[in-house]
């Protein structure tokens, strides 16, 4: 090996050791000129927690609970003789400290003592996560880990927070952290990844107006020992970081750091502490800080669609957990029994939280799993077992979703079964539960044996209306009407509707038309592609027929070496001797890239009582080397088109590739609004430069409209990563403004050669929904239809003796549909119930909340996102209360009798 080879190898290893790199000594020596003006220097020691990456996740956790915590305790012991302000303290996030306390009974007393004495400082967040892959409620539940550690040790809840490695985060963070009582956030960027164009210290303003003091350090995970020369404040935070999962610095380095600090800040009061100490110091200066109001799309977020099936199941399970809690709470209310906390729910939330954590698995550059190969060469070495360890690490990541499902699916069936069994009717019955807080209608699907319950038709048990019903191949389908908010409606067997279909539905293979009362969809009978979607009310055409991309169709993208290298040169900001191998793709040859769609599908048309449908099945072709299916559904009660895409037995492909569903709309000069986590954003004005303008997640779909306000919207609960104008994989601009009315949803990708899954295989599916509107309104045009489609009814068939619950039940109902219920669950501390609301359309309005039938709550007490009282109690009268809901801000209430 030459000296150059050796140097490159060492650099690559260092990069791998810290999801991209940074070494301890470099952190303390970058600023070499003494700062004579500094008066307060707070030194924070920290290591970056990766839940995996350097090794398997389980190995990492074992290491923290033994070797690393032992080393940190040694640092505490060997600096105990120092002055109080000079004694070593180690900052950790909540999750690794929880694991340490649970796993090491022998050291637990010493660790707990160090926590109580402030030698171990646990900040407010559980780990570094990729924020925009989460939901608001998952972010809130994440506080519970550090909360529990603080309360168990008799401490106040932490007011500081730290995120490391991931360059950029959703603007919901200032909202969530501020509304939880957190006052300070430090973000330390990966040294190879592009950083947002923000000041060093600023007030980060969320979409609700909350402001959070934030330090953003673009060079590395921590900060320098003294500030840059243009720093005008008298206080400074020096965060001294060790490598990923490498633990606390040894005592001799702690001593060296303190000595260097005295040299560089000779006039400062130097103390070792935690991040909140810096906030307490600088806030006394009454600093004038710039305000940054903006969203920071994540340049790593593509990694979630290296696990597309797992992401889809993760998103679905998060919704189902909320439903499990809500039905359980409702059952306790109507049965007048004490609320019961199910500990398994917390465990499921924790598993999903770990899926949102930023590490996915190991990297080939670690040397544990062969090297980058393609085609037959890849297949041979995979067969020989070269990639077993790296594949095991990806499986370990995906298993967090499986473990959450293992808890949630049976819990949901149990709660639905309890509910249906308690309804006051005998014999067979169908109970349909509506998870959203307003009455609505929509399709219902139940998968159970077609002959078990003898149901051939349905009747509304309350109104007596006969409901058309499909009962075929062990799937029941019907349209449920006006199911109350967070309540249910009951159906009983009725006469069969012989072959009846809704007269508004049409499916004609001769004309290629699929239609309901809202839309007329025309498909090409040979290609299976949509040629036209006409809004029947306005006469407006949705499809840009001049586009090369199929509307609602599948595109397969095969990248070439030039595209990968161009991306790497644009995105990488440092480490050119090693970073391209991690953020590009090594060993590619010169074969050309392309984008292609399927050809010559087998097409089937169907019309039933509940839907008009076309299914196009594509077999592998030269350019699209796998089978896939596209299904287009229209329903009698829905003003949009449902699209279901599925892929069958996709082979593993290590070459850079991706899949898209494309929506080329017919519109000139479009204005875009994207339903980002935390609030609706305008990509032109609300994204901070230097973040991901090319590819990002949406929480509630995309709307686009013209000068007259009319337009279209599209959403997907299963694959919500989008690019506007053109596909944005292996692309980085930092400031792209879309001009064309094209929306692309990413189905999967294997971008990068580190951390994320590098080849994707298997079978999975994703759903999409597209609709039109006459005049853009953020609630009615975007957030409400998106939430409605993404949150289907829950239904169950049961039989036997009934209980005492009514046939029709009204749960929690909110007067404004743009206000979601993100949690309704027992509250362990008050013995009451916790109700969390979240406004999503950017509207501050007075709302009325109707509480569940059978409840006799008297008061609703506002609390913050960590359960502490935050306002005067609101009286509840006749199950109703009113309050002002701030735009994009949560409201949390504890309901008591």
BAKOLMAR-979169 format. One record per residue (C-alpha): x, y, z. Coordinates in steps of 0.1 Angstrom, whole numbers, padded with zeros to 4 digits, always signed. Example, Ala and Ser with C-alpha at 12.3 -4.5 7.8 and 13.67 -1.06 7.14 Angstrom:
2
+0123-0045+0078 +0137-0011+0071 
END
This chain:
897
+0000+0000+0000 +0014+0034-0010 +0015+0063+0015 -0013+0080-0006 -0034+0048-0004 -0028+0046+0034 -0038+0082+0039 -0070+0078+0018 -0079+0046+0037 -0074+0063+0071 -0095+0093+0059 -0123+0070+0048 -0123+0052+0081 -0124+0085+0100 -0153+0096+0078 -0172+0064+0085 -0166+0066+0122 -0187+0097+0125 -0213+0097+0097 -0189+0115+0081 -0161+0127+0105 -0144+0151+0129 -0118+0144+0154 -0116+0156+0190 -0083+0175+0188 -0095+0194+0157 -0125+0206+0177 -0104+0224+0203 -0076+0239+0182 -0094+0255+0152 -0095+0290+0167 -0059+0299+0178 -0061+0336+0186 -0069+0345+0222 -0102+0363+0228 -0096+0390+0254 -0133+0402+0255 -0149+0369+0265 -0163+0370+0300 -0182+0336+0302 -0170+0304+0286 -0191+0273+0291 -0175+0241+0280 -0198+0211+0272 -0183+0177+0266 -0203+0154+0243 -0201+0124+0220 -0224+0119+0190 -0248+0090+0194 -0254+0069+0163 -0278+0041+0170 -0258+0019+0148 -0236+0028+0118 -0202+0023+0135 -0214-0012+0145 -0247-0030+0147 -0272-0010+0169 -0273-0036+0196 -0235-0036+0198 -0235+0001+0201 -0260+0001+0230 -0240-0026+0248 -0209-0005+0244 -0226+0026+0259 -0238+0006+0289 -0204-0008+0296 -0172+0006+0282 -0184+0042+0274 -0202+0048+0306 -0173+0034+0325 -0149+0058+0308 -0172+0087+0316 -0174+0078+0352 -0136+0076+0352 -0135+0112+0339 -0158+0123+0367 -0136+0105+0394 -0103+0119+0381 -0115+0155+0379 -0133+0154+0413 -0104+0172+0429 -0106+0201+0404 -0125+0232+0413 -0163+0228+0411 -0165+0246+0378 -0137+0225+0363 -0151+0191+0371 -0159+0169+0341 -0196+0168+0330 -0208+0147+0300 -0239+0156+0279 -0260+0129+0264 -0294+0126+0247 -0321+0107+0265 -0322+0074+0247 -0286+0062+0253 -0289+0073+0289 -0321+0053+0293 -0304+0022+0279 -0274+0027+0301 -0296+0028+0332 -0316-0002+0322 -0287-0024+0310 -0261-0019+0338 -0274-0026+0372 -0239-0026+0387 -0231+0009+0377 -0266+0023+0379 -0262+0038+0414 -0231+0057+0403 -0247+0068+0371 -0278+0081+0389 -0257+0099+0414 -0238+0116+0385 -0272+0126+0369 -0284+0141+0402 -0252+0160+0407 -0252+0174+0371 -0221+0154+0360 -0242+0136+0335 -0264+0162+0317 -0293+0147+0297 -0307+0172+0272 -0344+0173+0262 -0343+0152+0230 -0340+0115+0228 -0315+0113+0199 -0307+0129+0166 -0336+0123+0143 -0346+0134+0108 -0374+0157+0118 -0394+0159+0086 -0398+0121+0085 -0417+0124+0118 -0452+0135+0129 -0459+0162+0154 -0471+0137+0179 -0440+0115+0176 -0419+0145+0182 -0439+0152+0214 -0437+0116+0226 -0399+0118+0221 -0397+0141+0251 -0409+0114+0274 -0375+0096+0277 -0356+0126+0290 -0386+0137+0310 -0387+0104+0328 -0349+0105+0336 -0352+0140+0350 -0383+0133+0371 -0369+0100+0384 -0338+0118+0396 -0357+0148+0412 -0345+0173+0385 -0362+0200+0366 -0370+0191+0330 -0341+0200+0307 -0344+0232+0287 -0316+0226+0262 -0315+0204+0231 -0289+0192+0206 -0291+0178+0171 -0260+0166+0154 -0248+0154+0119 -0281+0159+0100 -0276+0193+0082 -0312+0207+0083 -0345+0202+0099 -0382+0211+0096 -0393+0244+0109 -0417+0226+0133 -0387+0223+0157 -0390+0259+0170 -0427+0253+0175 -0424+0220+0193 -0394+0229+0214 -0407+0263+0225 -0441+0249+0233 -0424+0223+0254 -0404+0248+0274 -0371+0243+0257 -0352+0275+0253 -0320+0266+0234 -0310+0244+0205 -0276+0236+0191 -0273+0220+0156 -0239+0207+0146 -0236+0199+0109 -0219+0170+0093 -0186+0184+0079 -0190+0171+0044 -0227+0180+0038 -0238+0215+0027 -0251+0237+0055 -0280+0261+0055 -0273+0298+0050 -0280+0310+0085 -0262+0331+0111 -0241+0314+0138 -0266+0324+0165 -0302+0335+0158 -0338+0333+0168 -0353+0305+0147 -0390+0313+0142 -0414+0285+0135 -0446+0288+0114 -0466+0296+0145 -0444+0325+0155 -0425+0307+0183 -0389+0317+0185 -0360+0295+0197 -0325+0306+0204 -0304+0285+0180 -0267+0281+0174 -0259+0265+0140 -0223+0253+0136 -0216+0243+0100 -0181+0230+0103 -0186+0201+0127 -0207+0186+0154 -0197+0209+0182 -0180+0244+0182 -0146+0258+0186 -0132+0264+0220 -0135+0302+0216 -0158+0321+0192 -0149+0335+0157 -0133+0369+0157 -0166+0386+0147 -0185+0373+0178 -0198+0403+0196 -0212+0387+0228 -0195+0382+0261 -0205+0346+0265 -0196+0315+0244 -0205+0279+0242 -0177+0255+0235 -0191+0220+0226 -0162+0196+0226 -0172+0165+0206 -0156+0131+0204 -0162+0108+0174 -0194+0088+0169 -0200+0063+0197 -0165+0068+0210 -0174+0080+0244 -0161+0107+0267 -0126+0122+0262 -0099+0107+0284 -0090+0127+0316 -0057+0139+0301 -0076+0155+0272 -0101+0171+0296 -0072+0187+0314 -0056+0198+0281 -0089+0214+0270 -0092+0234+0302 -0056+0245+0299 -0061+0256+0263 -0093+0274+0273 -0074+0295+0299 -0049+0303+0273 -0074+0314+0246 -0099+0331+0270 -0077+0346+0297 -0103+0371+0310 -0133+0347+0310 -0149+0328+0338 -0144+0292+0325 -0167+0265+0336 -0177+0230+0325 -0215+0226+0323 -0244+0220+0300 -0259+0239+0271 -0286+0256+0291 -0258+0273+0312 -0249+0292+0280 -0284+0303+0274 -0287+0315+0310 -0255+0335+0305 -0261+0351+0272 -0297+0360+0278 -0285+0382+0306 -0267+0402+0280 -0301+0410+0264 -0286+0401+0230 -0299+0415+0197 -0300+0384+0175 -0313+0381+0140 -0346+0364+0134 -0347+0336+0108 -0382+0325+0099 -0380+0296+0075 -0381+0260+0068 -0349+0239+0063 -0357+0208+0041 -0333+0179+0050 -0306+0170+0025 -0305+0135+0039 -0342+0128+0038 -0340+0107+0006 -0327+0079+0028 -0361+0070+0041 -0370+0058+0006 -0342+0034+0006 -0367+0016+0029 -0399+0024+0011 -0420-0005+0025 -0408+0002+0060 -0416+0039+0057 -0451+0031+0045 -0457+0008+0074 -0441+0033+0098 -0465+0061+0086 -0495+0038+0089 -0486+0025+0123 -0483+0061+0137 -0519+0067+0127 -0530+0034+0141 -0514+0041+0175 -0533+0073+0178 -0565+0054+0170 -0558+0026+0196 -0554+0052+0223 -0584+0072+0213 -0608+0041+0212 -0594+0029+0245 -0600+0063+0261 -0635+0064+0247 -0643+0029+0260 -0632+0040+0295 -0654+0070+0293 -0686+0053+0282 -0680+0024+0306 -0673+0048+0334 -0641+0030+0343 -0608+0045+0353 -0585+0053+0324 -0558+0027+0318 -0523+0034+0305 -0511+0007+0282 -0473+0005+0285 -0471-0013+0252 -0482+0019+0234 -0451+0037+0248 -0429+0009+0236 -0444+0011+0201 -0438+0048+0200 -0402+0043+0211 -0397+0018+0183 -0411+0043+0157 -0389+0070+0173 -0359+0048+0166 -0369+0045+0130 -0369+0083+0128 -0334+0083+0143 -0309+0093+0117 -0287+0061+0113 -0299+0033+0091 -0271+0009+0090 -0234+0003+0084 -0214+0014+0054 -0193-0005+0029 -0164+0018+0035 -0161+0003+0070 -0145-0027+0054 -0170-0052+0070 -0190-0059+0038 -0170-0063+0006 -0169-0034-0018 -0191-0018-0045 -0199-0042-0073 -0226-0044-0100 -0244-0069-0123 -0232-0105-0122 -0202-0095-0101 -0225-0082-0074 -0247-0113-0075 -0216-0136-0071 -0202-0118-0041 -0236-0115-0025 -0240-0152-0028 -0206-0157-0011 -0219-0137+0019 -0198-0105+0014 -0227-0083+0022 -0243-0102+0051 -0233-0078+0079 -0243-0046+0061 -0277-0062+0051 -0282-0073+0088 -0277-0037+0099 -0304-0025+0075 -0327-0052+0087 -0320-0041+0123 -0332-0006+0114 -0364-0019+0096 -0372-0042+0125 -0381-0011+0146 -0412-0008+0124 -0420-0044+0126 -0418-0044+0164 -0441-0014+0165 -0466-0032+0142 -0464-0063+0163 -0478-0043+0192 -0501-0020+0173 -0520-0043+0149 -0534-0067+0175 -0540-0038+0199 -0561-0021+0172 -0581-0052+0165 -0587-0057+0202 -0600-0022+0207 -0622-0024+0176 -0635-0057+0188 -0643-0044+0222 -0661-0015+0207 -0682-0036+0183 -0690-0061+0210 -0704-0034+0232 -0728-0019+0207 -0765-0025+0215 -0776-0050+0188 -0775-0087+0185 -0763-0109+0157 -0739-0099+0129 -0730-0062+0126 -0704-0039+0111 -0691-0010+0132 -0673+0018+0114 -0650+0041+0134 -0640+0075+0121 -0606+0086+0135 -0610+0122+0124 -0628+0149+0146 -0655+0157+0121 -0683+0137+0104 -0675+0124+0070 -0683+0098+0044 -0660+0074+0025 -0651+0039+0014 -0648+0011+0038 -0628-0021+0033 -0628-0051+0056 -0608-0083+0049 -0625-0113+0065 -0640-0146+0052 -0669-0138+0029 -0692-0166+0042 -0685-0163+0080 -0711-0137+0088 -0736-0144+0061 -0737-0107+0051 -0747-0101+0015 -0761-0066+0020 -0760-0039+0046 -0785-0016+0063 -0778+0014+0084 -0789+0004+0119 -0799+0039+0128 -0816+0052+0096 -0827+0019+0080 -0810+0030+0047 -0800+0001+0025 -0763+0003+0017 -0748-0013-0015 -0721-0037-0005 -0695-0058-0022 -0687-0092-0006 -0662-0109-0028 -0631-0129-0023 -0630-0123+0014 -0632-0085+0010 -0662-0064+0021 -0665-0030+0005 -0691-0003+0009 -0696+0035+0013 -0702+0046+0049 -0721+0079+0052 -0718+0106+0078 -0698+0087+0104 -0695+0111+0134 -0662+0126+0144 -0641+0102+0165 -0672+0081+0168 -0689+0053+0150 -0719+0041+0129 -0733+0006+0130 -0746-0014+0101 -0765-0047+0102 -0773-0073+0075 -0798-0061+0049 -0810-0073+0015 -0785-0078-0012 -0783-0053-0040 -0781-0075-0070 -0754-0062-0092 -0764-0027-0084 -0738+0000-0090 -0739+0037-0083 -0754+0054-0113 -0728+0081-0112 -0700+0057-0118 -0688+0046-0152 -0660+0024-0165 -0661+0018-0203 -0631+0000-0219 -0644+0009-0254 -0642+0047-0249 -0614+0044-0223 -0634+0064-0198 -0636+0062-0161 -0660+0086-0144 -0680+0097-0114 -0701+0129-0108 -0669+0149-0103 -0643+0137-0129 -0641+0121-0163 -0608+0102-0167 -0597+0091-0202 -0570+0064-0206 -0551+0052-0236 -0564+0016-0242 -0530+0004-0253 -0505+0022-0231 -0527+0023-0200 -0516+0060-0195 -0540+0087-0185 -0547+0111-0214 -0572+0134-0197 -0588+0142-0164 -0617+0166-0168 -0633+0184-0139 -0670+0181-0148 -0681+0212-0128 -0655+0237-0141 -0645+0220-0174 -0609+0223-0164 -0584+0199-0178 -0559+0185-0152 -0534+0166-0175 -0506+0182-0195 -0508+0160-0226 -0476+0176-0240 -0454+0162-0212 -0432+0132-0218 -0440+0120-0183 -0472+0099-0178 -0498+0115-0156 -0503+0093-0125 -0478+0069-0141 -0446+0052-0131 -0412+0064-0142 -0380+0043-0136 -0348+0063-0134 -0314+0048-0141 -0285+0072-0133 -0251+0074-0149 -0217+0082-0136 -0218+0118-0147 -0250+0126-0128 -0236+0111-0096 -0203+0129-0099 -0221+0162-0107 -0242+0159-0076 -0212+0151-0054 -0193+0181-0067 -0223+0204-0060 -0232+0190-0026 -0199+0181-0008 -0184+0211+0010 -0152+0194+0023 -0132+0162+0025 -0126+0158-0012 -0101+0130-0007 -0128+0107+0009 -0163+0122+0008 -0171+0114-0029 -0169+0077-0021 -0195+0082+0006 -0219+0107-0010 -0214+0094-0045 -0212+0058-0058 -0178+0042-0064 -0168+0020-0093 -0194+0030-0118 -0187+0025-0155 -0198+0047-0184 -0231+0032-0193 -0257+0059-0200 -0285+0069-0177 -0322+0071-0187 -0358+0076-0176 -0384+0052-0189 -0420+0041-0183 -0437+0007-0188 -0450-0006-0221 -0478-0030-0233 -0498-0035-0201 -0525-0060-0195 -0556-0038-0186 -0587-0048-0167 -0618-0027-0162 -0643-0031-0133 -0673-0013-0120 -0691-0022-0088 -0715-0006-0063 -0686+0012-0046 -0660+0021-0073 -0651+0023-0109 -0617+0009-0115 -0590+0003-0141 -0559-0019-0134 -0529-0019-0157 -0502-0046-0151 -0468-0042-0167 -0443-0070-0171 -0405-0064-0171 -0391-0047-0202 -0356-0037-0214 -0358-0003-0197 -0380-0012-0167 -0366-0044-0154 -0394-0054-0130 -0432-0060-0129 -0455-0033-0116 -0492-0025-0114 -0511+0008-0116 -0548+0009-0104 -0570+0040-0109 -0602+0042-0087 -0631+0066-0086 -0656+0065-0058 -0691+0079-0059 -0686+0102-0029 -0650+0114-0036 -0641+0143-0058 -0606+0130-0066 -0589+0101-0083 -0572+0074-0062 -0540+0058-0077 -0524+0027-0063 -0490+0017-0075 -0474-0017-0066 -0442-0034-0075 -0437-0072-0076 -0405-0089-0066 -0382-0061-0075 -0346-0075-0078 -0317-0060-0058 -0299-0033-0079 -0268-0017-0064 -0265+0007-0094 -0280+0041-0086 -0317+0040-0095 -0350+0055-0084 -0387+0052-0091 -0413+0080-0094 -0450+0086-0098 -0453+0117-0120 -0480+0143-0122 -0475+0168-0151 -0504+0192-0146 -0518+0215-0173 -0510+0249-0159 -0488+0279-0167 -0469+0299-0141 -0479+0278-0111 -0478+0288-0075 -0469+0259-0052 -0479+0253-0016 -0465+0223+0001 -0479+0209+0033 -0447+0207+0053 -0444+0194+0088 -0455+0223+0110 -0472+0244+0084 -0479+0250+0047 -0448+0265+0030 -0442+0284-0002 -0410+0270-0017 -0402+0304-0032 -0402+0323+0001 -0402+0299+0030 -0372+0277+0024 -0338+0288+0037 -0311+0288+0011 -0285+0260+0013 -0312+0234+0022 -0329+0209+0001 -0350+0227-0026 -0347+0196-0049 -0363+0168-0029 -0382+0169+0004 -0410+0154+0024 -0445+0168+0026 -0468+0162+0055 -0501+0170+0038 -0496+0170+0001 -0490+0196-0026 -0513+0223-0041 -0506+0243-0072 -0527+0271-0086 -0528+0298-0112 -0535+0336-0111 -0572+0330-0107 -0567+0307-0076 -0580+0276-0093 -0558+0245-0094 -0550+0210-0083 -0536+0191-0054 -0521+0157-0048 -0511+0137-0018 -0497+0104-0007 -0496+0089+0029 -0472+0062+0018 -0446+0080-0003 -0447+0117+0006 -0412+0126-0007 -0415+0150-0037 -0396+0169-0063 -0412+0199-0081 -0407+0207-0117 -0383+0178-0124 -0370+0147-0106 -0346+0157-0079 -0326+0126-0069 -0288+0130-0072 -0294+0167-0076 -0285+0196-0053 -0289+0233-0060 -0296+0249-0026 -0320+0274-0041 -0341+0258-0070 -0374+0276-0077 -0399+0254-0097 -0413+0268-0129 -0432+0239-0144 -0464+0225-0130 -0449+0190-0124 -0450+0171-0092 -0429+0139-0088 -0434+0115-0058 -0404+0093-0051 -0412+0056-0046 -0377+0044-0038 -0340+0053-0043 -0305+0041-0033 -0288+0075-0033 -0254+0077-0015 -0230+0049-0006 -0231+0052+0032 -0257+0047+0060 -0288+0042+0038 -0298+0009+0021 -0278+0006-0011 -0301-0019-0029 -0338-0023-0027 -0358-0054-0034 -0392-0070-0027 -0428-0061-0032 -0447-0032-0018 -0473-0006-0028 -0482+0031-0024 -0514+0051-0027 -0519+0086-0042 -0549+0109-0044 -0553+0138-0068 -0581+0164-0069 -0590+0199-0082 -0603+0231-0065 -0619+0263-0078 -0602+0288-0054 -0572+0280-0033 -0578+0278+0004 -0551+0262+0026 -0576+0242+0045 -0603+0232+0020 -0580+0228-0009 -0550+0211+0007 -0548+0200+0044 -0583+0187+0049 -0586+0166+0017 -0551+0152+0023 -0559+0142+0059 -0592+0127+0048 -0576+0105+0022 -0547+0096+0044 -0568+0085+0074 -0593+0058+0063 -0621+0045+0084 -0615+0016+0107 -0641-0011+0106 -0648-0046+0120 -0674-0073+0115 -0685-0091+0146 -0715-0111+0158 -0731-0123+0190 -0748-0106+0219 -0744-0069+0221 -0738-0045+0249 -0752-0011+0260 -0735+0014+0236 -0757+0033+0211 -0758+0023+0175 -0745+0058+0165 -0719+0075+0187 -0704+0110+0186 -0669+0112+0199 -0647+0143+0199 -0658+0168+0172 -0640+0200+0164 -0658+0229+0146 -0629+0236+0122 -0616+0208+0100 -0581+0223+0098 -0576+0215+0135 -0565+0179+0140 -0566+0158+0171 -0531+0143+0174 -0537+0126+0208 -0567+0116+0230 -0554+0093+0257 -0554+0087+0295 -0532+0112+0314 -0514+0093+0341 -0505+0122+0364 -0540+0138+0366 -0561+0107+0364 -0579+0125+0336 -0575+0125+0298 -0551+0143+0276 -0564+0160+0244 -0540+0175+0220 -0551+0196+0190 -0529+0210+0162 -0539+0236+0137 -0524+0229+0102 -0536+0255+0077 -0521+0286+0092 -0553+0301+0105 -0558+0316+0140 -0595+0310+0149 -0619+0305+0177 -0630+0269+0177 -0656+0248+0195 -0648+0213+0208 -0676+0188+0215 -0664+0161+0239 -0675+0125+0237 -0710+0114+0245 -0712+0100+0280 -0683+0121+0293 -0689+0145+0322 -0658+0166+0321 -0660+0198+0340 -0626+0215+0333 -0600+0215+0305 -0566+0227+0318 -0540+0239+0293 -0506+0222+0296 -0474+0225+0276 -0461+0197+0254 -0444+0182+0285 -0475+0182+0306 -0469+0213+0328 -0497+0237+0334 -0496+0266+0310 -0528+0285+0316 -0561+0289+0334 -0586+0261+0333 -0614+0263+0308 -0649+0253+0319 -0667+0225+0301 -0705+0230+0297 -0727+0204+0282 -0697+0185+0267 -0685+0217+0249 -0657+0242+0253 -0644+0270+0232 -0609+0284+0228 -0587+0303+0203 -0564+0280+0184 -0533+0297+0171 -0521+0291+0136 -0498+0261+0133 -0496+0258+0171 -0506+0229+0193 -0531+0231+0222 -0529+0205+0249 -0556+0201+0274 -0560+0178+0304 -0597+0170+0308 -0609+0163+0343 -0643+0156+0360 
END
